[in-house]
Amino acid sequence: MIDEPAWSSRDGPGKTAEEAGEDGAYLPPMNTIFQTAPIGADVWLRILAAAVAAGLVVAADKRLRRTRT
């Protein structure tokens, strides 16, 4: 059983070393090290459109299954 929310910390406020490392992965020097590049707004819009479409398909499926039973 979970006694506390995931965002709380028993050690008090602040970031853990793991969280700090994850945030550091988005710094520009890391793009060079890992040979990655940020994605543009057009790609984010396509991702958003795909997520909305998937959500609508799931909602329609749930509605169809509910009316059949």
C-alpha positions in Angstrom: 0.0 0.0 0.0 1.3 3.5 -0.8 1.3 5.8 2.2 2.5 9.0 0.5 2.2 10.6 -2.9 5.0 9.9 -5.4 6.1 13.5 -5.5 6.8 13.7 -1.8 10.3 12.9 -0.4 11.2 11.5 3.0 14.5 13.3 2.8 12.8 16.7 2.6 12.5 19.1 -0.4 14.9 19.1 -3.2 15.9 16.9 -6.1 17.5 13.5 -5.8 20.7 12.8 -7.7 18.8 10.8 -10.2 16.3 13.6 -10.9 19.2 16.1 -11.3 20.9 13.7 -13.8 17.7 13.3 -15.8 17.3 17.1 -16.0 21.0 17.4 -17.1 20.3 15.2 -20.1 18.4 18.1 -21.7 21.2 20.6 -21.5 22.7 21.7 -24.9 26.1 20.1 -24.3 24.5 16.7 -23.9 23.0 17.1 -27.4 26.6 17.1 -28.7 27.7 14.3 -26.5 24.8 12.0 -27.4 24.5 13.3 -31.0 20.9 14.2 -30.5 18.9 17.3 -31.5 15.7 18.9 -30.1 12.6 18.3 -32.1 10.7 21.2 -33.8 7.2 22.5 -33.2 5.9 20.7 -36.4 7.0 17.3 -34.9 5.3 18.2 -31.6 2.1 19.0 -33.4 2.2 15.6 -35.1 2.8 13.9 -31.8 -0.1 15.8 -30.3 -2.4 14.9 -33.2 -1.5 11.2 -32.9 -2.2 11.3 -29.2 -5.6 13.0 -29.6 -6.5 10.5 -32.3 -5.5 7.6 -30.1 -7.5 9.0 -27.2 -10.6 9.4 -29.4 -10.3 5.8 -30.7 -10.1 4.5 -27.1 -13.1 6.7 -26.0 -15.1 5.4 -29.0 -14.2 1.8 -28.2 -15.2 2.3 -24.6 -18.5 3.8 -25.6 -19.3 1.0 -28.0 -18.4 -1.7 -25.5 -20.6 0.0 -22.8 -23.7 0.1 -25.1 -23.4 -3.6 -26.0 -23.4 -4.9 -22.4 
